[in-house]
Amino acid sequence: MKVLVLTGSPHLQGTTSFLADEFCDGAKEAGHEIVRFDTARLDIHPCIACSHCLKNDGKCVYDDDMSQVYPHLLTAHIVVLVTPLYYFNMSAQLKRTIDRFFSVDSVLLKMSKKLYLIAAGGVKDNWAMDTLKVNFHSLCHYLHWQEGGMLLVLGSSSRKDVENSKYQKMARNLGSGL
Ligand SMILES: Cc1cc2nc3c(=O)[nH]c(=O)nc-3n(C[C@H](O)[C@H](O)[C@H](O)COP(=O)(O)O)c2cc1C
């Protein structure tokens, strides 16, 4: 299957990038095709709600790096969102990417896909991931996509907190079990 991984951290060697690497390695070993975009490194303009796409066959007013993402978003069977917890939600870098789904919304709504979520945050309390979980459920509900699975890692402020931990294996298993 084709798997689109969208990461949202500016740290290429950080906590969530490490978990994404493990997930991708597991998925590759299981024979899946992986396409990964580290969205914080891309030039992606936030949606300005200008409705240009609604009047122009889904073409966004911005011709930026989303043009690399769209073809894979439309053809992937599985989409994986990977984000550090920023103020108890996904990072702005990932959110701006998801907001740009808007221009292809009508197509996405008719497609059968599975969504996964991988997130890490420094706080140890269970409630810290509540907003992110609701957001994930809402996205699946709205897009009519199947909920694949979530790996939510609490108490992890940096990469060393997840390296050689049970979360490393869990991320790999999530990928190999697709
Ligand atoms: C702007 C900012 C906001 C953050 N907000 C939260 C938060 O609300 N809850 C939390 O548990 N950790 C928070 N953190 C900590 C990060 O989620 C944590 O360090 C994570 O491991 C970073 O992952 P990364 O290395 O993949 O970017 C925040 C960090 C930053 C820079």
The ligand as a Gaussian input file, in Angstrom:
#p B3LYP/6-31G(d) Opt

LIG

0 1
 C        6.200000      25.756000      21.144000
 C        6.214000      24.512000      21.974000
 C        5.051000      24.135000      22.619000
 C        5.027000      22.961000      23.363000
 N        3.864000      22.618000      23.977000
 C        3.793000      21.453000      24.657000
 C        2.583000      21.056000      25.258000
 O        1.543000      21.720000      25.183000
 N        2.557000      19.896000      25.960000
 C        3.655000      19.104000      26.067000
 O        3.563000      18.032000      26.684000
 N        4.842000      19.443000      25.482000
 C        4.928000      20.590000      24.779000
 N        6.110000      20.951000      24.163000
 C        7.254000      20.030000      24.198000
 C        7.383000      19.195000      22.918000
 O        6.140000      18.630000      22.543000
 C        8.383000      18.060000      23.149000
 O        9.629000      18.614000      23.493000
 C        8.533000      17.139000      21.947000
 O        9.312000      16.017000      22.334000
 C        9.227000      17.826000      20.791000
 O        9.242000      16.934000      19.694000
 P       10.194000      17.177000      18.418000
 O       11.612000      17.031000      18.888000
 O        9.806000      16.107000      17.480000
 O        9.902000      18.530000      17.908000
 C        6.173000      22.149000      23.462000
 C        7.355000      22.550000      22.803000
 C        7.366000      23.718000      22.074000
 C        8.636000      24.132000      21.366000

